[in-house]
């Protein structure tokens, strides 16, 4: 090759390299503008990730967080527990969701006077229709500090016949972790690692145990990386298949988002329903399935758009409800407008 040709190729490479760098920089400027307008760094936001058609198209972290930061997912934990219950049923550790929970807690049910408590099933726990008394956030501190969080829940009065009324009960969903341990012979973390987390290359989580030694199922002790929450959303979007392997049965995923299993709730997007620890609503005519944790922890899936949005926020605030509603009402529409087409 002549010196002249070498010089020509070098100049051509430099020219096209400069164009490519410029295009990448331009895209980055656009994303930065989106962050400033929609997701400003001030406030309590920690992360936002967006997957479109299976590809992550936006990923940004705020207020000192990085891609390796573990974020407290709050009640997204319940959605994880529901997935693990489904896998336990798929693998025949649990017969079905209509099994009474009394068989798993013989000591706690031994002296039950309200006989209808014996009618509480796994389905009722998943759907927040156990009928057990629970006064919302007022119960949390007492429950966390109780020596026996299982008995704390099961000793509560039965306010309604199981299956009749919806009442959000975080203490009751902790029982799902106990049931997984008693049926599989593994802790919820060990079982989760084997059948869910490790197959999705989720290798770093922090999960607290409650008194009596069971991992928290209430939504007050699980930390995960936001990128791993995107994986959970993608798994559900792909009908439970990951790298060619069926991690969760399609039948169970359909159950998670079956409107017939859901009750109207005041939480979340307008006209939301909640059941099997996941929410369902519509946004501008599009079906929306989502998990939600206090303070603005979200896995939001819009199947018709092949769109998944994950965001985490600082939950350590008395304004957590307002914070999560502000995201849903003000920021989510702008993100959908940009990435939903």
Secondary structure, DSSP 8 states (H G I E B T S, - for coil): --HHHHHHHHHHHHHHHHHHHHHHHHHHHHHHHHHHHHS-SSSSEEEEEEEETTEEEEEEE-TT--TT--EE-TTHHHHHHHHHHHHHHHTTSS--TTSBGGGG-HHHHTT-SSGGGGG-BHHHHHTT-S-B---THHHHHHHHH-S-HHHHHHTS-B-S-TTS-----HHHHHHHHHHHHHHHSS-HHHHHIIIIIGGGT----EE-B-TTS-B--SSSSEEE-HHHHHHHHHHHHTTTEETTEESS-HHHHHHHT-GGG-EE-SSSSTT-EEETTEEEEEETTEEEEEEEETTTEEEEEEGGGTEEEEEEE---STTHHHHHHHIIIIIHHHHHHHH--
